[in-house]
Amino acid sequence: MSCTVDARVDLSVDIAGVKLKNPVMVASGTFGFGTEYAAYMDVSRLGAIVTKGLTLQPRTGNPPPRIWETPAGMLNSIGLQNPGIDAYLEHHLPALRAFKVPVIANVCGDTVKEYAEIARRLECHEGADAIEVNISCPNVERGGIAFGSDPRSAVAVVEAVKRATSLPVIVKLTPNVTDIAEIARACEGAGADALSLVNTLLGMAIDIYRMRPALGNVFGGLSGPAIRPVAVRMVWQVREAVDLPLIGMGGIASFEDALEFILAGASAVAVGSGTFADPACAIRVIDGIGQYMANNGFERVSHMVGLAHKCR
Ligand SMILES: Cc1cc2nc3c(=O)[nH]c(=O)nc-3n(C[C@H](O)[C@H](O)[C@H](O)COP(=O)(O)O)c2cc1C
């Protein structure tokens, strides 16, 4: 498949020491383990692949229904269904590595110790180029968002993971907090190498014909274009609060959407639910950013990062 990015621009970015050929990755939980999409797009063109959330033991996830369409978005309550860290290392990692794209392993634990143990196994088996610590999953009873909505708990997780690995540690933040800048500062103080934001917004829907909650788990996470203004606002606030590279996401479906995040302060972006509507969405976003840079005289992505703060 051809690469249509303009040769005059350099799309490469460096996120906490991980070199990406462009700033567009695919968001955790929306791209399986990569192989599922190989028939629809050139996966090797992605900036990075973020894996589905990995836990210490395999998980079957929440009871169905687990997906519900909403205006300009969707609710999901998957509940971290995944094969567990050992099966990932043995069965999924080799195929992922074959794409020759940086792999970011998204991890989640019930306890601080579990987060650290998963990080240790990833390090031992060269299971990733970076770890994305999910302290923001809204669909699990323990762990996840509970760690991400309290600065002290967030610090405990980040410090434990940092002690367990020398891989770059990206912390994924939840939008379900009053002050995201406070959590971001706590993670920076604990040694996070980068932050990604946002995970889904907690929501629910009622199925009026069955007269009950639409999702088996009652609550779910809202994603898609409906959350983009909230996500852009949070990237803006976190940019002003910390000095770490940011990965922005939430409703990106076009290069214009991605550029909002970059100009607000994100050094890279991730496409999530957008892939469900168009499997090649991330590729369109890469090409669009390249074209925008050529049209507007930007040679490097870093020249655009956070520019909107200066142009106020
Ligand atoms: C079906 C589905 C599964 C997801 N699973 C995970 C996950 O395992 N770990 C995680 O950190 N985020 C997970 N997310 C959140 C996404 O990575 C992303 O942060 C969020 O959907 C916002 O981006 P979007 O609006 O582009 O989808 C999931 C999202 C969806 C829609």
The ligand as a MOL file (V3000), in Angstrom:
LIG
                    3D

  0  0  0     0  0            999 V3000
M  V30 BEGIN CTAB
M  V30 COUNTS 31 33 0 0 0
M  V30 BEGIN ATOM
M  V30 1 C -14.6930 -0.8230 23.0210 0
M  V30 2 C -13.6790 -0.0270 23.7710 0
M  V30 3 C -12.7430 -0.6750 24.5840 0
M  V30 4 C -11.7750 0.0520 25.2940 0
M  V30 5 N -10.8570 -0.6110 26.0560 0
M  V30 6 C -9.8880 0.1020 26.7030 0
M  V30 7 C -8.8750 -0.5780 27.4510 0
M  V30 8 O -8.8140 -1.8020 27.5200 0
M  V30 9 N -7.9430 0.1970 28.0970 0
M  V30 10 C -7.9520 1.5760 28.0240 0
M  V30 11 O -7.1000 2.2380 28.6250 0
M  V30 12 N -8.8950 2.2330 27.2980 0
M  V30 13 C -9.8470 1.5280 26.6490 0
M  V30 14 N -10.7920 2.1930 25.9040 0
M  V30 15 C -10.7550 3.6770 25.8270 0
M  V30 16 C -10.0670 4.1540 24.5390 0
M  V30 17 O -8.7280 3.7040 24.4750 0
M  V30 18 C -10.1060 5.6910 24.4270 0
M  V30 19 O -9.4070 6.2470 25.5250 0
M  V30 20 C -11.5230 6.2530 24.4570 0
M  V30 21 O -12.4010 5.4240 23.7470 0
M  V30 22 C -11.6040 7.6680 23.8830 0
M  V30 23 O -11.2040 7.6900 22.5230 0
M  V30 24 P -12.2740 7.6270 21.2890 0
M  V30 25 O -13.3500 8.6000 21.5860 0
M  V30 26 O -11.4620 7.9580 20.0810 0
M  V30 27 O -12.7890 6.2120 21.2680 0
M  V30 28 C -11.7620 1.4720 25.1890 0
M  V30 29 C -12.7010 2.1210 24.3670 0
M  V30 30 C -13.6430 1.4020 23.6710 0
M  V30 31 C -14.6140 2.1360 22.7900 0
M  V30 END ATOM
M  V30 BEGIN BOND
M  V30 1 1 1 2
M  V30 2 1 2 3
M  V30 3 2 2 30
M  V30 4 2 3 4
M  V30 5 1 4 5
M  V30 6 1 4 28
M  V30 7 2 5 6
M  V30 8 1 6 7
M  V30 9 1 6 13
M  V30 10 2 7 8
M  V30 11 1 7 9
M  V30 12 1 9 10
M  V30 13 2 10 11
M  V30 14 1 10 12
M  V30 15 2 12 13
M  V30 16 1 13 14
M  V30 17 1 14 15
M  V30 18 1 14 28
M  V30 19 1 15 16
M  V30 20 1 16 17
M  V30 21 1 16 18
M  V30 22 1 18 19
M  V30 23 1 18 20
M  V30 24 1 20 21
M  V30 25 1 20 22
M  V30 26 1 22 23
M  V30 27 1 23 24
M  V30 28 2 24 25
M  V30 29 1 24 26
M  V30 30 1 24 27
M  V30 31 2 28 29
M  V30 32 1 29 30
M  V30 33 1 30 31
M  V30 END BOND
M  V30 END CTAB
M  END
